[in-house]
Amino acid sequence: MSLADHVRRYGGGPSTYTAQQIMDLDSSEPTTLVPGFISQGVTLLVSKPKIGKSYLCLHIGLGVPAVARC
């Protein structure tokens, strides 16, 4: 299906919302990827150079699937 067909079928383009519509949205608890540590959305891992940020990300990435299998 081409992009033009998809737009015709499902509607297209960005949606716009008023401030009131945004305020009325359900703002329930955020979904967590790693409970108590990483929530869905933007998460920044910031520190001095050579402190181990890459290793932390590696261990989190290896640990999440392991916990999901339990």
Sine and cosine of phi, psi and omega as CSV:
sin_phi,cos_phi,sin_psi,cos_psi,sin_omega,cos_omega
0.00,0.00,0.75,-0.66,-0.01,-1.00
-0.97,0.23,0.27,-0.96,0.02,-1.00
-0.88,0.48,-0.64,0.76,0.00,-1.00
-0.89,0.46,-0.67,0.75,0.04,-1.00
-0.90,0.43,-0.65,0.76,0.01,-1.00
-0.88,0.47,-0.68,0.73,0.00,-1.00
-0.90,0.44,-0.68,0.73,0.02,-1.00
-0.90,0.44,-0.63,0.78,-0.09,-1.00
-0.98,0.22,-0.71,0.70,-0.12,-0.99
-0.95,-0.31,-0.02,1.00,-0.09,-1.00
0.99,0.11,0.41,-0.91,-0.06,-1.00
-0.54,-0.84,0.01,-1.00,0.02,-1.00
0.99,0.16,0.31,-0.95,-0.01,-1.00
-0.95,0.32,0.53,-0.85,0.07,-1.00
-1.00,0.00,0.52,-0.86,0.07,-1.00
-0.90,-0.43,0.55,-0.84,-0.02,-1.00
-0.78,-0.63,0.54,-0.84,0.10,-1.00
-0.99,0.11,0.26,-0.97,0.02,-1.00
-0.87,0.49,-0.61,0.79,-0.01,-1.00
-0.92,0.40,-0.64,0.77,0.04,-1.00
-0.89,0.45,-0.62,0.78,0.04,-1.00
-0.92,0.39,-0.67,0.75,0.02,-1.00
-0.90,0.43,-0.50,0.86,-0.03,-1.00
-0.99,0.14,-0.13,0.99,0.00,-1.00
-0.90,0.43,0.53,-0.85,0.04,-1.00
-0.94,0.35,0.86,-0.50,0.00,-1.00
-0.92,-0.38,0.88,0.48,0.00,-1.00
-0.96,0.29,-0.05,-1.00,-0.02,-1.00
-0.84,0.55,0.65,-0.76,0.02,-1.00
-0.94,0.35,0.49,-0.87,0.08,-1.00
-0.96,0.27,0.74,-0.67,0.00,-1.00
-0.96,-0.27,0.67,-0.75,0.06,-1.00
-1.00,0.06,-0.69,0.72,0.12,-0.99
-0.83,-0.56,0.97,-0.26,-0.13,-0.99
-0.77,0.64,0.78,-0.63,0.02,-1.00
0.97,0.23,0.08,1.00,-0.10,-0.99
-0.73,-0.68,-0.79,0.61,-0.05,-1.00
-0.77,-0.63,0.87,-0.50,0.05,-1.00
-0.99,-0.13,0.33,-0.94,0.05,-1.00
-0.91,0.41,0.66,-0.75,-0.02,-1.00
0.86,-0.51,-0.62,-0.78,-0.05,-1.00
-1.00,-0.10,0.82,-0.57,0.09,-1.00
-0.79,-0.62,0.80,-0.60,0.00,-1.00
-0.96,-0.28,0.72,-0.69,0.10,-1.00
-0.91,-0.41,0.97,-0.25,-0.14,-0.99
-0.81,-0.59,0.71,-0.71,0.05,-1.00
-0.22,-0.97,0.02,-1.00,0.06,-1.00
-0.91,0.42,0.38,-0.93,0.05,-1.00
-0.89,0.46,0.50,-0.87,0.10,-1.00
0.89,0.46,0.51,0.86,-0.02,-1.00
-0.99,-0.12,-0.31,0.95,0.05,-1.00
0.91,-0.42,0.40,0.92,-0.01,-1.00
-0.89,0.45,-0.66,0.76,-0.02,-1.00
-0.91,0.42,-0.66,0.75,0.02,-1.00
-0.92,0.39,-0.60,0.80,0.06,-1.00
-0.88,0.48,-0.73,0.69,0.03,-1.00
-0.88,0.47,-0.65,0.76,0.03,-1.00
-0.88,0.47,-0.73,0.68,-0.01,-1.00
-0.92,0.39,-0.61,0.79,0.07,-1.00
-0.90,0.44,-0.71,0.70,0.00,-1.00
-0.88,0.47,-0.58,0.81,0.04,-1.00
-0.98,0.20,-0.49,0.87,-0.05,-1.00
-0.99,0.17,-0.52,0.85,-0.04,-1.00
-0.88,0.47,-0.75,0.66,0.04,-1.00
-0.90,0.44,-0.57,0.82,0.00,-1.00
-0.90,0.44,-0.65,0.76,0.01,-1.00
-0.95,0.33,-0.59,0.81,-0.02,-1.00
-0.90,0.43,-0.47,0.88,0.00,-1.00
-0.97,0.23,-0.34,0.94,-0.07,-1.00
-0.95,0.32,0.00,0.00,0.00,0.00
